[in-house]
């Protein structure tokens, strides 16, 4: 089962059991939801209307699940997210597929490495980046129970196994030289790189990045001999840097952020693995970063 | 209605949008005086009618009507746009009693209204949604996404009011009314100063969405 399939299954079940749940789509994935259901609205290829309609549904007390491919869910209707959801002070569950570059053969139009950074410009959003399909259902079920604003970022990239999810980072490995924070599908590559480099570091896993688990990071840093933190995110590099700096503001520290590079628009097609290599997000690239950052 | 111009005049400093505000004044009065099933006591009632002011600029007429009908204290009008005032040059639903949506950026109200109307229907409510947009605002493409969606889904508890003060940049073949009618909306054009005509158009019932184009003339 893929993350997308887990999402579809969970939401369809919720449509039957929770009278608050509604689904708003713009064609993508619409076929997977019952179109004759009064709480399922497919607006056609109209992403601005998709978010506006969701805001209206939320104003009447429903819990809309808004879904599309990441650039069409987040970038195209960004002002609608800011105003029709946030500024109206209502909640919704936004669920994307496609991630940063799940299908790079489709080119730049279908890539969205800046999605989490965009949500970071708006107050009050929870952001979940699961690393395995089995992590999707518990995150989604919890989100559907609430009234807040939630972004769930699904991907075709996944780790070999699922880990318990919920707010807070999970320590999967302990060391003294520093801390690596691995977000969602980056975990397996981070663990392999750390092993390959024989690095004596703590590895934290995060499937939930907003709220940012400052206490968990601070405690992990306190248990090491060096306040050195490497952040590995599957989206725009540096997206969480400011939160790491805020967390460690009382102690001298070093931070290195990796992710999808900002410096140039990559116009190549190819595979997701090709793009990993170009952004130094493959095991080799991450190994090099681990070696240089934790040297000495 | 007699006090509305006086209340309106207490809000100064947005002369740029005064004509825009003046263009909505008659429709707003008819809505709140004779059409909407909502009062200061029922602003949170799920069965209420909802009025969404999408054309959020120049809200002086809106605030004046809300004050006259008791949703807000009229003393708030004097200090509008000041630091402590809940009344800004664009309305905020979190700050102002009875305001259904925060607006100001054009092209948002109609899609939201489609959502509230669908939500009212899902809830089994007899409540209706009314949304007011400007003809210039209709330049924004998001409106046309919503016009099509509302028609295809037969959202019969939705009424859009277009204040046509001839602000649209290019306009549409056949005019504003035709733009909605071609999608399947019930569509009527009235004199935007004629209270009886406005009332009749707003209270007509259809099993499909309804648009009332209220012509007020250029820059009025």
Interface residues (C-beta under 8 A of the other chain):
Chain A: X22 X38 X39 X41 X43 X44 X46 X48 X49 X51 X52 X53 X54 X55 X56 X57 X58 X59 X60 X61 X62 X64 X79 X80 X83 X84 X87 X88 X89
Chain B: X46 X50 X93 X94 X100 X101 X102 X105 X107 X108 X110 X111 X112 X113 X114 X115 X116 X117 X118 X119 X120 X121 X122 X123 X141 X142 X145 X146 X148 X149 X152 X153
